[in-house]
Each structure stands twice: as structure tokens, then as C-alpha cells.
Amino acid sequence: MAEKDIREKVLMSHADVFADCVNTLAYKGRRRLTEENLQPAPTESFYQGKEKMRSQFCDKSFYRMAGGVIKAQYIIGNETKLKRWQVVRKASYQGGAYRDQLGSAKPMYPVIGMVLDWTRKTSRIPLSLRRLLEEEGALQDELELTDDVQLAVYHMRNLPSEVRERFVSDLGFVADYLNTGSFEGRGSQRIVHLKELCEMMEALTGDSRFTEKIGMLLRKREKGDEVHMCEYIDMLEARGERRGIIIGRREGEKRGEKRGEKRGKKRGLKIGVKRGEKRLADLINLLLKEKKYDEIEAVSTDDKKRQELYHTYGIL
């Protein structure tokens, strides 16, 4: 899980991707941050525990710079399981960043935090500190005296098309695939962070196809050639087609052996292989047309899923 968590976050370490994420989600497409005006900020801060000083880590953080001076700090948290007290974690991170500014002769700067949720569902967690405290039973007159903290959560698997269209970095590939199951809308877009993108896609989907061709694509880039998403799509489709053929043969042999027990194994095997391959070939072709690559992978190991899809598409 630790390795998976890291692979999900490496792509966000690049300044161009980080800037694109903030610009798209927080600034609604306005190019407020750029790769050039960002500088990595510490992800570790310290606080006084009950008995000793303790440290805490956020996921990714960058300073926005101007003339060599820090103007703002941005913190992004990546979550695969949001907790009810997520807003308290945000307050803690921001508090640590503001604490670091105390005693400095330099001007204070704002600290902005946001959370990316990579799960398949929206969340009903409290989006403000006051709301959390209210749910915990705090008195209303005391809540009115409590400084509030707002939590901004963006559900990456539930982004409308008008939001996804704003992405200009490799993060757009991730957002499109998680929401539509396809990269088609970005076929001509150049992939900048090839290895990080492929590994993040595998970590988020569990699909090893995304990393199988990294070596080939990296060798092409080493020769000075750009890699565009259309080439990546072609490789994924070719892999899916080959997988479909193998699945068809295996299913056909299985069905043929069963029939062979009654009609004669040799004749049954021949009939079963032919019929099984045709059924699966028809299914694979339909799934390829609809760009449902995850479904193609699923039918290789899940007989129940395969039969379900046969019924869905009316393949007898």
C-alpha cells in the first residue's frame, strides 16, 4: 500500500502538473500558477505534542515566487480514504506553515490547501471546522466564537467534462480516463512525464497494461522523438486484442472439453473452440469499439463477469 500510495503522488511532484492542478480546479482554468513561478516547499512541519515535539507531513507543497520572494504557499493532499476530521488535518498543515513564518522579518504570505479525492464516490464528510464541531455536539454560542476553516475537496473520478477540458498537463490524461475510461479526447497531446503517468495509471486502476510498454516508449524518447497519447492508445488496444484472442482460445477449449464428454472429445473440442472464440471475439470487438479496456481485462479472469457481458450484449 505504501508503494502504491507513492506512485499515485509522484506525478504531482512536477511543477507543471502541480500548477495545472491548482489552476484547473481552484482557479477555474485561469493560469495563475506556472512551472516557472513555483518552487518546492517543505512537506514536513513540527508541532508540540503532549510530551515532545512531533512532525507531520503533507503530500505536495510549492511556493509561488516573485522576484525571489515567497508570495504564497500551496498544499495539495491526495486521499484514497477521506476521514471525517479531514478539515482538522488541513488546519494542522496550514497552522504549521504559518508557525514557520513567525519571527521572520519577511512579509507574511497566505497558505492555501486543497484535497484530491481519488476514490470512486463523492464524500459527505464535514467541509468546515464549524460543521465538524457542530456534529460533535459543540454549543452554538461557542461555535459562533470559533474561527472557521473551510475544506476544498475535488473528487477526481467525478469531474464534469467542462472541468477536465481545462487540464493542459499529463494530469488531464488521468482525469479523462478515470471519468470516461478513454484517452481519445487527448490523442494528439504530447506526454511529458511518461514513466510517472504510466505508473500512476497502474496504481489507480490496478491495470498492468499501463506500464508494460514504458521501456519501448522511453527508448523512443531517448532518440529525441516525442511520444503522443495516440501511440499509447494504439499499444493498449493491441495488447487488449491479443489478450482477447488468448481468452477466446482458453474458453473455447474449456467449453469443448465439456461437450466432448458427451459427443466425443475430439469433435466437441473443435466445436467448442470455434464457438467459444467467436463469442469472445464478438464481445472483445464490441468492448474495443466502446473503449472499455478495463472490461476486456476483467473477462480474462472473471467467468461471471464474462457471462454477464454476454447477456448484456446479447451474445448467445
Contacts in CASP RR format, 6 or more apart in sequence:
PFRMAT RR
TARGET T0000
AUTHOR 0000-0000-0000
METHOD contacts of the structure
MODEL  1
MAEKDIREKVLMSHADVFADCVNTLAYKGRRRLTEENLQPAPTESFYQGK
EKMRSQFCDKSFYRMAGGVIKAQYIIGNETKLKRWQVVRKASYQGGAYRD
QLGSAKPMYPVIGMVLDWTRKTSRIPLSLRRLLEEEGALQDELELTDDVQ
LAVYHMRNLPSEVRERFVSDLGFVADYLNTGSFEGRGSQRIVHLKELCEM
MEALTGDSRFTEKIGMLLRKREKGDEVHMCEYIDMLEARGERRGIIIGRR
EGEKRGEKRGEKRGKKRGLKIGVKRGEKRLADLINLLLKEKKYDEIEAVS
TDDKKRQELYHTYGIL
4 203 0 8 1.000
5 78 0 8 1.000
5 80 0 8 1.000
7 199 0 8 1.000
7 200 0 8 1.000
7 202 0 8 1.000
7 203 0 8 1.000
8 78 0 8 1.000
8 80 0 8 1.000
8 118 0 8 1.000
8 200 0 8 1.000
8 203 0 8 1.000
8 204 0 8 1.000
9 59 0 8 1.000
9 60 0 8 1.000
9 78 0 8 1.000
10 196 0 8 1.000
10 199 0 8 1.000
10 200 0 8 1.000
11 17 0 8 1.000
11 170 0 8 1.000
11 171 0 8 1.000
11 174 0 8 1.000
11 193 0 8 1.000
11 196 0 8 1.000
11 197 0 8 1.000
11 200 0 8 1.000
12 18 0 8 1.000
12 21 0 8 1.000
12 59 0 8 1.000
12 60 0 8 1.000
12 76 0 8 1.000
12 78 0 8 1.000
12 171 0 8 1.000
13 60 0 8 1.000
13 196 0 8 1.000
14 169 0 8 1.000
14 192 0 8 1.000
14 193 0 8 1.000
14 196 0 8 1.000
15 35 0 8 1.000
15 38 0 8 1.000
15 40 0 8 1.000
15 62 0 8 1.000
16 35 0 8 1.000
16 169 0 8 1.000
16 192 0 8 1.000
17 169 0 8 1.000
17 170 0 8 1.000
17 171 0 8 1.000
17 193 0 8 1.000
18 33 0 8 1.000
18 38 0 8 1.000
18 60 0 8 1.000
18 62 0 8 1.000
18 74 0 8 1.000
18 76 0 8 1.000
19 33 0 8 1.000
19 34 0 8 1.000
19 35 0 8 1.000
19 38 0 8 1.000
19 62 0 8 1.000
19 169 0 8 1.000
20 167 0 8 1.000
20 168 0 8 1.000
20 169 0 8 1.000
20 171 0 8 1.000
20 172 0 8 1.000
21 76 0 8 1.000
21 116 0 8 1.000
21 169 0 8 1.000
21 171 0 8 1.000
22 32 0 8 1.000
22 33 0 8 1.000
22 74 0 8 1.000
22 76 0 8 1.000
22 112 0 8 1.000
22 114 0 8 1.000
23 29 0 8 1.000
23 30 0 8 1.000
23 31 0 8 1.000
23 32 0 8 1.000
23 33 0 8 1.000
23 166 0 8 1.000
24 163 0 8 1.000
24 166 0 8 1.000
24 167 0 8 1.000
24 171 0 8 1.000
25 114 0 8 1.000
25 154 0 8 1.000
25 163 0 8 1.000
26 112 0 8 1.000
26 114 0 8 1.000
26 152 0 8 1.000
27 33 0 8 1.000
28 166 0 8 1.000
29 166 0 8 1.000
33 62 0 8 1.000
33 64 0 8 1.000
33 74 0 8 1.000
37 64 0 8 1.000
37 65 0 8 1.000
37 66 0 8 1.000
38 62 0 8 1.000
38 63 0 8 1.000
38 64 0 8 1.000
38 65 0 8 1.000
39 62 0 8 1.000
39 63 0 8 1.000
39 65 0 8 1.000
39 70 0 8 1.000
40 61 0 8 1.000
40 62 0 8 1.000
40 63 0 8 1.000
41 61 0 8 1.000
41 62 0 8 1.000
41 63 0 8 1.000
41 73 0 8 1.000
41 74 0 8 1.000
41 75 0 8 1.000
42 61 0 8 1.000
42 100 0 8 1.000
43 57 0 8 1.000
43 58 0 8 1.000
43 59 0 8 1.000
43 60 0 8 1.000
43 61 0 8 1.000
44 55 0 8 1.000
44 56 0 8 1.000
44 57 0 8 1.000
45 55 0 8 1.000
45 56 0 8 1.000
45 58 0 8 1.000
45 93 0 8 1.000
45 95 0 8 1.000
45 96 0 8 1.000
45 97 0 8 1.000
45 99 0 8 1.000
45 100 0 8 1.000
46 53 0 8 1.000
46 54 0 8 1.000
46 55 0 8 1.000
46 56 0 8 1.000
46 96 0 8 1.000
47 53 0 8 1.000
47 54 0 8 1.000
47 55 0 8 1.000
47 56 0 8 1.000
47 92 0 8 1.000
47 96 0 8 1.000
47 99 0 8 1.000
48 54 0 8 1.000
56 92 0 8 1.000
56 93 0 8 1.000
56 96 0 8 1.000
58 75 0 8 1.000
58 76 0 8 1.000
58 77 0 8 1.000
58 93 0 8 1.000
59 75 0 8 1.000
59 76 0 8 1.000
59 77 0 8 1.000
59 78 0 8 1.000
60 75 0 8 1.000
60 76 0 8 1.000
60 77 0 8 1.000
60 78 0 8 1.000
61 73 0 8 1.000
61 74 0 8 1.000
61 75 0 8 1.000
61 76 0 8 1.000
61 97 0 8 1.000
62 73 0 8 1.000
62 74 0 8 1.000
63 70 0 8 1.000
63 71 0 8 1.000
63 72 0 8 1.000
63 73 0 8 1.000
63 74 0 8 1.000
64 70 0 8 1.000
64 71 0 8 1.000
64 72 0 8 1.000
64 73 0 8 1.000
64 74 0 8 1.000
65 71 0 8 1.000
69 106 0 8 1.000
69 107 0 8 1.000
70 106 0 8 1.000
70 109 0 8 1.000
71 109 0 8 1.000
72 109 0 8 1.000
72 110 0 8 1.000
72 111 0 8 1.000
72 112 0 8 1.000
73 97 0 8 1.000
73 109 0 8 1.000
73 110 0 8 1.000
73 111 0 8 1.000
73 112 0 8 1.000
74 112 0 8 1.000
74 113 0 8 1.000
74 114 0 8 1.000
75 93 0 8 1.000
75 94 0 8 1.000
75 97 0 8 1.000
75 111 0 8 1.000
75 112 0 8 1.000
75 113 0 8 1.000
75 114 0 8 1.000
76 113 0 8 1.000
76 114 0 8 1.000
76 115 0 8 1.000
76 116 0 8 1.000
77 113 0 8 1.000
77 114 0 8 1.000
77 115 0 8 1.000
77 116 0 8 1.000
78 115 0 8 1.000
78 116 0 8 1.000
78 118 0 8 1.000
79 86 0 8 1.000
79 115 0 8 1.000
79 116 0 8 1.000
79 117 0 8 1.000
79 118 0 8 1.000
79 119 0 8 1.000
80 117 0 8 1.000
80 118 0 8 1.000
80 119 0 8 1.000
81 119 0 8 1.000
82 115 0 8 1.000
82 117 0 8 1.000
82 119 0 8 1.000
82 123 0 8 1.000
82 125 0 8 1.000
82 153 0 8 1.000
83 89 0 8 1.000
83 125 0 8 1.000
84 125 0 8 1.000
84 126 0 8 1.000
84 132 0 8 1.000
84 135 0 8 1.000
85 132 0 8 1.000
86 115 0 8 1.000
86 125 0 8 1.000
86 151 0 8 1.000
86 153 0 8 1.000
87 125 0 8 1.000
87 126 0 8 1.000
87 127 0 8 1.000
87 128 0 8 1.000
87 129 0 8 1.000
87 131 0 8 1.000
87 132 0 8 1.000
87 149 0 8 1.000
87 150 0 8 1.000
87 151 0 8 1.000
88 129 0 8 1.000
88 132 0 8 1.000
90 113 0 8 1.000
90 115 0 8 1.000
90 149 0 8 1.000
90 151 0 8 1.000
91 129 0 8 1.000
91 149 0 8 1.000
93 111 0 8 1.000
93 113 0 8 1.000
94 111 0 8 1.000
94 113 0 8 1.000
94 149 0 8 1.000
95 111 0 8 1.000
97 111 0 8 1.000
98 108 0 8 1.000
98 111 0 8 1.000
101 108 0 8 1.000
101 109 0 8 1.000
113 152 0 8 1.000
114 152 0 8 1.000
114 153 0 8 1.000
114 154 0 8 1.000
115 151 0 8 1.000
115 152 0 8 1.000
115 153 0 8 1.000
115 154 0 8 1.000
116 153 0 8 1.000
116 154 0 8 1.000
116 156 0 8 1.000
117 123 0 8 1.000
117 153 0 8 1.000
117 154 0 8 1.000
117 155 0 8 1.000
117 156 0 8 1.000
117 157 0 8 1.000
118 156 0 8 1.000
118 157 0 8 1.000
118 178 0 8 1.000
118 204 0 8 1.000
119 155 0 8 1.000
119 157 0 8 1.000
120 157 0 8 1.000
121 155 0 8 1.000
121 158 0 8 1.000
122 155 0 8 1.000
122 158 0 8 1.000
123 153 0 8 1.000
123 155 0 8 1.000
125 151 0 8 1.000
125 153 0 8 1.000
126 132 0 8 1.000
126 135 0 8 1.000
126 151 0 8 1.000
127 150 0 8 1.000
127 151 0 8 1.000
127 152 0 8 1.000
127 153 0 8 1.000
128 148 0 8 1.000
128 149 0 8 1.000
128 150 0 8 1.000
128 151 0 8 1.000
129 146 0 8 1.000
129 147 0 8 1.000
129 148 0 8 1.000
129 149 0 8 1.000
130 143 0 8 1.000
130 146 0 8 1.000
130 148 0 8 1.000
133 143 0 8 1.000
133 146 0 8 1.000
134 140 0 8 1.000
134 143 0 8 1.000
138 146 0 8 1.000
156 174 0 8 1.000
156 175 0 8 1.000
156 178 0 8 1.000
157 178 0 8 1.000
157 179 0 8 1.000
158 179 0 8 1.000
159 175 0 8 1.000
159 179 0 8 1.000
161 179 0 8 1.000
164 172 0 8 1.000
164 175 0 8 1.000
164 176 0 8 1.000
164 179 0 8 1.000
167 175 0 8 1.000
169 192 0 8 1.000
170 191 0 8 1.000
170 192 0 8 1.000
170 193 0 8 1.000
170 196 0 8 1.000
170 197 0 8 1.000
172 186 0 8 1.000
173 183 0 8 1.000
173 186 0 8 1.000
173 189 0 8 1.000
173 191 0 8 1.000
173 197 0 8 1.000
173 201 0 8 1.000
173 229 0 8 1.000
174 197 0 8 1.000
174 200 0 8 1.000
174 201 0 8 1.000
174 204 0 8 1.000
176 182 0 8 1.000
176 183 0 8 1.000
176 185 0 8 1.000
176 186 0 8 1.000
177 183 0 8 1.000
177 201 0 8 1.000
177 205 0 8 1.000
178 204 0 8 1.000
181 291 0 8 1.000
181 292 0 8 1.000
181 293 0 8 1.000
181 294 0 8 1.000
182 291 0 8 1.000
183 229 0 8 1.000
183 232 0 8 1.000
183 233 0 8 1.000
184 233 0 8 1.000
184 291 0 8 1.000
186 229 0 8 1.000
187 228 0 8 1.000
187 229 0 8 1.000
187 230 0 8 1.000
187 233 0 8 1.000
188 228 0 8 1.000
188 229 0 8 1.000
188 230 0 8 1.000
189 228 0 8 1.000
189 229 0 8 1.000
190 226 0 8 1.000
190 227 0 8 1.000
190 228 0 8 1.000
190 229 0 8 1.000
191 197 0 8 1.000
191 217 0 8 1.000
191 227 0 8 1.000
191 228 0 8 1.000
191 229 0 8 1.000
191 232 0 8 1.000
194 214 0 8 1.000
194 217 0 8 1.000
194 218 0 8 1.000
194 221 0 8 1.000
194 227 0 8 1.000
195 214 0 8 1.000
195 218 0 8 1.000
198 210 0 8 1.000
198 211 0 8 1.000
198 213 0 8 1.000
198 214 0 8 1.000
199 210 0 8 1.000
199 211 0 8 1.000
199 214 0 8 1.000
201 207 0 8 1.000
201 210 0 8 1.000
201 211 0 8 1.000
202 208 0 8 1.000
202 210 0 8 1.000
202 211 0 8 1.000
205 294 0 8 1.000
207 293 0 8 1.000
207 294 0 8 1.000
207 297 0 8 1.000
209 236 0 8 1.000
209 239 0 8 1.000
209 240 0 8 1.000
209 293 0 8 1.000
209 297 0 8 1.000
210 236 0 8 1.000
212 239 0 8 1.000
213 232 0 8 1.000
213 235 0 8 1.000
213 239 0 8 1.000
216 235 0 8 1.000
217 227 0 8 1.000
217 231 0 8 1.000
217 232 0 8 1.000
220 227 0 8 1.000
221 227 0 8 1.000
236 293 0 8 1.000
237 288 0 8 1.000
237 293 0 8 1.000
240 284 0 8 1.000
240 288 0 8 1.000
240 293 0 8 1.000
240 296 0 8 1.000
240 297 0 8 1.000
241 284 0 8 1.000
241 288 0 8 1.000
243 296 0 8 1.000
243 297 0 8 1.000
243 300 0 8 1.000
244 280 0 8 1.000
244 281 0 8 1.000
244 284 0 8 1.000
244 296 0 8 1.000
244 299 0 8 1.000
244 300 0 8 1.000
245 277 0 8 1.000
245 281 0 8 1.000
246 300 0 8 1.000
247 280 0 8 1.000
247 284 0 8 1.000
247 299 0 8 1.000
247 300 0 8 1.000
248 276 0 8 1.000
248 277 0 8 1.000
248 279 0 8 1.000
248 280 0 8 1.000
248 281 0 8 1.000
249 273 0 8 1.000
249 277 0 8 1.000
251 276 0 8 1.000
251 277 0 8 1.000
251 279 0 8 1.000
251 280 0 8 1.000
251 306 0 8 1.000
252 272 0 8 1.000
252 273 0 8 1.000
252 274 0 8 1.000
252 275 0 8 1.000
252 276 0 8 1.000
252 277 0 8 1.000
252 280 0 8 1.000
253 269 0 8 1.000
253 272 0 8 1.000
253 273 0 8 1.000
255 272 0 8 1.000
255 273 0 8 1.000
255 275 0 8 1.000
255 276 0 8 1.000
256 268 0 8 1.000
256 269 0 8 1.000
256 270 0 8 1.000
256 271 0 8 1.000
256 272 0 8 1.000
256 273 0 8 1.000
257 265 0 8 1.000
257 268 0 8 1.000
257 269 0 8 1.000
259 268 0 8 1.000
259 269 0 8 1.000
259 271 0 8 1.000
259 272 0 8 1.000
260 266 0 8 1.000
260 267 0 8 1.000
260 268 0 8 1.000
260 269 0 8 1.000
263 271 0 8 1.000
279 310 0 8 1.000
279 315 0 8 1.000
279 316 0 8 1.000
280 299 0 8 1.000
280 306 0 8 1.000
282 313 0 8 1.000
282 315 0 8 1.000
283 299 0 8 1.000
283 306 0 8 1.000
283 309 0 8 1.000
283 310 0 8 1.000
283 313 0 8 1.000
283 315 0 8 1.000
284 296 0 8 1.000
284 299 0 8 1.000
286 313 0 8 1.000
287 293 0 8 1.000
287 295 0 8 1.000
287 296 0 8 1.000
287 309 0 8 1.000
288 296 0 8 1.000
295 305 0 8 1.000
295 309 0 8 1.000
298 305 0 8 1.000
299 305 0 8 1.000
299 306 0 8 1.000
299 309 0 8 1.000
309 315 0 8 1.000
310 316 0 8 1.000
END
